[in-house]
Amino acid sequence: MEHLKAWGDDEKEGPFRQHHVLSEKEEKTEVNYRLSPSDLTFLYEGCKHCFVLKVKHGIGQPSIPLPGVFSAIAALQKDYYSEKRTEDFCPLIPPGVVKYGELWVRSRSVDLPGCASTCFIKGRFDIVAELDDGSYAVLDFKTGKPSDDKTKMYARQLHAYAMALEHPARNALQLSPVSKLGLLYFTPDGCKQEALTRQSLEGDMRCIEVARHDDAFLSFLGEVVRLLDGPLPPPETDRCAWCKYRTRTRGPTAPGEGEGKEAALPTCPQCKGPMQLKRGRFGEFWSCLSYPDCKGTRKA
């Protein structure tokens, strides 16, 4: 399928003359970071220390039950809007039909200037509409009150899905071109007692179109990869509750040092590179981030 010119092409001028998606033959053997579209929003903005721990070293923040409620709402919305016409619920998006929901995508590796490593996108979108003109619209559900700051941050997530759909890895889903991006904000403002054992939640539903700025997104990815290639950022105890908790519960490391420090992360015994925490048949272990090119491991 034809790709949007904004993403560039091997035979055309475009951002991929400098920032480009690697072909299967060009795949590099250095560290290839997996980036989840959702992690590029609140986790990246909230704490660079926790972001690097998760993406580079496989140590994520503990999950809490509350976000599951938002996932449940999004799943119900996906089922409701399946096969709906876009003009019936989001007139900002050209006419089309919602054809795809909650499917996994994975991009080819992206090589960025000034970065020693590559990255790829892997995640699951909410819904994609097939438009009458043959292109596609990627739409994401959000629960909460919309704001310009949130929309700007969520735009990264939508751009990541678009890149993965237009430049998929081998055997991954391809939908191209992606001509429109949008957010569907649900802002609860009331509830009804439908029956003795049934309650319904209702609220405002707002559709916001997100403009594509592919060059800006590629520059952002370069910023992310350079952060991952660098040293582990210090804990952000002033604004990250998880960093503050980990630091306080470690206790003093030496007399007079006050709050504890982060434990040193292991390096690969074979290539001396960074390692990632993984889980296998016999429990957790450290694996070289360059696997399968390097098979170094350590006990967790």
C-alpha positions as CSV (number, residue, x, y, z in Angstrom):
1,M,0.0,0.0,0.0
2,E,1.1,3.6,-0.5
3,H,2.5,5.3,2.5
4,L,1.8,8.9,3.5
5,K,4.6,11.2,2.2
6,A,5.0,12.7,5.7
7,W,6.7,9.5,6.9
8,G,9.1,9.6,4.0
9,D,10.0,6.9,1.5
10,D,13.2,5.3,0.3
11,E,12.9,7.0,-3.0
12,K,11.4,10.3,-1.9
13,E,12.6,13.3,0.1
14,G,11.1,13.2,3.6
15,P,11.9,12.9,7.3
16,F,13.1,9.3,6.8
17,R,16.1,10.6,4.8
18,Q,17.4,11.3,8.3
19,H,14.9,9.5,10.6
20,H,13.8,6.4,8.9
21,V,12.2,3.0,9.6
22,L,14.6,0.3,8.9
23,S,13.8,-2.3,6.3
24,E,14.0,-6.0,7.3
25,K,17.5,-6.2,5.6
26,E,18.7,-3.1,7.5
27,E,17.7,-4.3,11.0
28,K,20.5,-3.3,13.4
29,T,21.9,-5.6,16.1
30,E,22.3,-2.9,18.8
31,V,19.8,-2.4,21.6
32,N,16.3,-2.2,20.1
33,Y,14.0,-0.6,22.7
34,R,10.3,-1.6,22.7
35,L,8.1,1.4,23.2
36,S,4.5,1.1,24.3
37,P,2.4,4.0,23.0
38,S,0.7,4.5,26.4
39,D,4.1,4.7,28.2
40,L,4.9,7.7,26.0
41,T,2.2,9.7,27.8
42,F,1.9,9.8,31.6
43,L,4.8,7.6,32.5
44,Y,7.3,9.5,30.4
45,E,6.0,12.9,31.6
46,G,5.6,11.8,35.2
47,C,9.0,10.3,36.0
48,K,12.0,9.7,33.7
49,H,13.6,7.4,36.3
50,C,10.5,5.1,36.4
51,F,10.2,5.3,32.6
52,V,13.8,4.1,32.1
53,L,13.5,1.4,34.7
54,K,10.4,-0.1,32.9
55,V,11.5,0.2,29.3
56,K,15.2,-0.5,29.6
57,H,15.3,-2.8,32.7
58,G,11.8,-4.3,32.8
59,I,11.0,-3.0,36.3
60,G,7.6,-1.4,36.1
61,Q,5.6,0.5,38.8
62,P,3.3,-1.7,40.8
63,S,-0.2,-1.8,39.2
64,I,-3.2,-0.6,41.2
65,P,-6.9,-1.7,40.7
66,L,-8.3,1.7,39.8
67,P,-7.0,2.0,36.2
68,G,-8.8,-1.3,35.4
69,V,-12.1,0.7,35.6
70,F,-11.0,2.9,32.7
71,S,-10.0,-0.1,30.7
72,A,-13.4,-1.6,31.2
73,I,-15.1,1.6,30.1
74,A,-12.9,1.7,27.0
75,A,-13.7,-2.0,26.2
76,L,-17.4,-1.3,26.4
77,Q,-17.1,1.8,24.2
78,K,-15.2,-0.3,21.6
79,D,-18.0,-2.8,21.5
80,Y,-20.6,-0.1,21.2
81,Y,-18.9,1.8,18.4
82,S,-18.0,-1.2,16.3
83,E,-19.5,-0.9,12.8
84,K,-20.8,2.6,13.6
85,R,-20.5,5.4,11.0
86,T,-18.1,8.1,12.0
87,E,-20.5,10.9,11.0
88,D,-22.9,9.6,13.7
89,F,-20.5,10.1,16.6
90,C,-17.5,12.2,15.4
91,P,-18.4,14.6,12.6
92,L,-14.8,16.0,12.6
93,I,-13.6,12.7,11.1
94,P,-14.5,12.1,7.4
95,P,-17.2,9.5,6.6
96,G,-16.3,5.9,7.3
97,V,-17.1,2.8,9.4
98,V,-15.4,1.6,12.6
99,K,-13.9,-1.8,11.4
100,Y,-11.1,-2.6,13.8
101,G,-10.9,-2.7,17.6
102,E,-8.3,-3.5,20.3
103,L,-5.8,-5.1,17.9
104,W,-2.0,-5.3,18.5
105,V,0.4,-3.4,16.2
106,R,4.2,-3.5,15.9
107,S,6.4,-1.2,13.8
108,R,9.7,-2.0,12.1
109,S,12.7,-0.6,13.9
110,V,13.3,3.1,13.7
111,D,16.8,4.5,13.3
112,L,17.2,8.1,14.6
113,P,20.1,10.5,14.1
114,G,22.4,10.8,17.1
115,C,21.1,7.6,18.7
116,A,23.3,4.6,19.2
117,S,20.2,2.3,19.5
118,T,16.9,1.8,17.6
119,C,13.4,1.5,18.9
120,F,10.1,0.0,17.7
121,I,6.5,0.6,18.7
122,K,4.3,-2.2,20.1
123,G,0.9,-1.7,21.5
124,R,-2.8,-2.1,21.1
125,F,-5.1,0.6,19.7
126,D,-8.7,1.2,20.7
127,I,-10.5,1.5,17.4
128,V,-9.7,2.3,13.7
129,A,-12.2,3.4,11.2
130,E,-12.0,2.6,7.5
131,L,-12.9,5.8,5.7
132,D,-14.9,6.0,2.5
133,D,-11.9,7.4,0.6
134,G,-9.8,4.3,1.4
135,S,-7.7,5.8,4.2
136,Y,-7.9,5.1,7.9
137,A,-8.6,7.0,11.1
138,V,-7.1,6.0,14.4
139,L,-9.3,6.9,17.4
140,D,-8.5,6.5,21.1
141,F,-10.9,6.6,24.1
142,K,-10.2,8.7,27.1
143,T,-12.2,9.1,30.3
144,G,-11.8,12.5,31.9
145,K,-12.1,16.1,31.2
146,P,-10.2,17.2,28.0
147,S,-7.5,19.8,28.1
148,D,-5.0,21.1,25.6
149,D,-2.1,19.7,27.7
150,K,-3.6,16.2,27.8
151,T,-4.5,16.3,24.1
152,K,-0.9,17.2,23.2
153,M,0.4,14.4,25.3
154,Y,-2.1,11.8,23.9
155,A,-1.1,12.9,20.4
156,R,2.1,10.9,20.9
157,Q,0.1,7.8,21.5
158,L,-1.9,8.3,18.3
159,H,1.2,9.0,16.2
160,A,2.8,5.8,17.5
161,Y,-0.1,3.8,16.4
162,A,-0.1,5.5,13.0
163,M,3.6,4.8,12.5
164,A,3.2,1.1,13.4
165,L,0.2,0.7,11.1
166,E,1.9,2.4,8.2
167,H,5.3,0.7,8.7
168,P,4.5,-2.7,10.3
169,A,7.0,-5.3,11.2
170,R,6.9,-8.6,9.3
171,N,3.5,-10.3,9.7
172,A,2.1,-7.4,11.7
173,L,-1.1,-5.5,11.0
174,Q,-0.9,-2.9,8.2
175,L,-3.5,-0.2,7.6
176,S,-2.3,2.5,5.3
177,P,-2.5,5.4,4.8
178,V,-3.7,6.8,8.2
179,S,-5.2,10.2,7.3
180,K,-6.9,11.1,10.5
181,L,-6.2,10.9,14.3
182,G,-8.7,11.6,17.0
183,L,-9.6,11.4,20.7
184,L,-13.0,10.5,22.1
185,Y,-13.3,12.0,25.6
186,F,-15.9,10.7,27.9
187,T,-16.5,13.0,30.9
188,P,-18.9,11.4,33.5
189,D,-21.3,13.9,35.0
190,G,-24.2,11.8,36.3
191,C,-25.5,8.4,37.1
192,K,-28.9,6.7,37.1
193,Q,-30.4,3.9,39.1
194,E,-31.9,1.8,36.4
195,A,-33.1,-1.0,38.7
196,L,-32.5,-2.3,42.2
197,T,-29.3,-4.0,41.1
198,R,-28.3,-1.9,38.1
199,Q,-26.8,1.6,37.8
200,S,-25.7,3.5,34.6
201,L,-23.1,6.1,34.2
202,E,-23.6,9.0,31.8
203,G,-21.7,12.0,30.7
204,D,-20.5,14.3,28.0
205,M,-18.9,12.7,24.9
206,R,-16.5,14.9,22.9
207,C,-14.5,14.2,19.7
208,I,-11.2,16.1,19.2
209,E,-9.2,15.8,16.0
210,V,-5.5,15.6,16.4
211,A,-3.3,17.0,13.6
212,R,-0.4,14.9,12.4
213,H,3.1,16.3,13.0
214,D,5.3,13.4,12.0
215,D,8.6,15.3,12.1
216,A,7.9,16.5,15.7
217,F,7.0,12.9,16.7
218,L,10.2,11.5,15.2
219,S,12.2,14.2,17.1
220,F,10.4,13.2,20.3
221,L,11.4,9.5,19.7
222,G,15.0,10.6,19.3
223,E,14.7,12.3,22.7
224,V,13.3,9.1,24.2
225,V,16.0,6.8,22.8
226,R,18.8,9.2,23.8
227,L,17.4,9.1,27.4
228,L,17.3,5.3,27.3
229,D,20.9,5.1,25.9
230,G,22.2,7.3,28.7
231,P,22.6,6.6,32.5
232,L,19.7,5.9,34.7
233,P,18.1,9.3,35.7
234,P,18.1,10.0,39.4
235,P,14.9,9.2,41.3
236,E,12.4,12.1,41.2
237,T,11.4,12.0,44.8
238,D,9.9,15.5,44.7
239,R,7.1,14.6,42.3
240,C,7.0,10.8,41.9
241,A,5.3,8.9,44.7
242,W,6.9,5.6,43.7
243,C,10.5,7.1,43.7
244,K,9.8,8.6,47.1
245,Y,8.5,5.3,48.5
246,R,11.5,3.3,47.2
247,T,14.0,5.7,48.5
248,R,12.5,6.0,52.0
249,T,12.0,2.3,52.5
250,R,15.6,1.5,51.6
251,G,16.9,3.2,54.7
252,P,20.3,4.9,55.2
253,T,23.1,3.3,53.2
254,A,25.8,4.6,55.5
255,P,25.9,6.7,58.8
256,G,24.9,10.2,58.1
257,E,23.7,9.7,54.5
258,G,20.0,10.1,55.3
259,E,17.6,8.5,52.8
260,G,18.6,5.4,51.0
261,K,19.9,5.1,47.4
262,E,18.8,3.1,44.5
263,A,20.4,-0.3,44.2
264,A,22.9,-0.7,41.3
265,L,21.5,-2.4,38.2
266,P,23.4,-5.4,36.9
267,T,25.4,-5.4,33.7
268,C,25.7,-8.3,31.3
269,P,28.5,-10.7,32.2
270,Q,29.3,-11.2,28.5
271,C,29.0,-7.8,26.7
272,K,28.9,-5.5,29.8
273,G,25.7,-3.9,28.4
274,P,22.4,-3.2,30.3
275,M,20.1,-5.9,31.4
276,Q,16.3,-6.3,31.7
277,L,14.3,-8.2,34.3
278,K,12.3,-11.0,32.8
279,R,10.3,-14.0,34.0
280,G,10.8,-17.5,32.9
281,R,9.7,-21.0,33.9
282,F,11.8,-20.9,37.0
283,G,11.0,-17.3,38.1
284,E,12.6,-13.9,37.5
285,F,16.1,-13.5,36.0
286,W,18.2,-10.8,34.3
287,S,18.6,-11.0,30.6
288,C,20.9,-9.0,28.3
289,L,19.0,-6.2,26.6
290,S,20.7,-7.2,23.3
291,Y,19.2,-10.7,23.3
292,P,19.1,-12.7,21.1
293,D,22.5,-11.3,19.8
294,C,23.9,-11.7,23.3
295,K,22.6,-14.4,25.6
296,G,24.1,-13.2,28.9
297,T,22.0,-13.8,32.0
298,R,22.2,-13.3,35.8
299,K,20.1,-14.5,38.6
300,A,17.6,-12.1,40.0
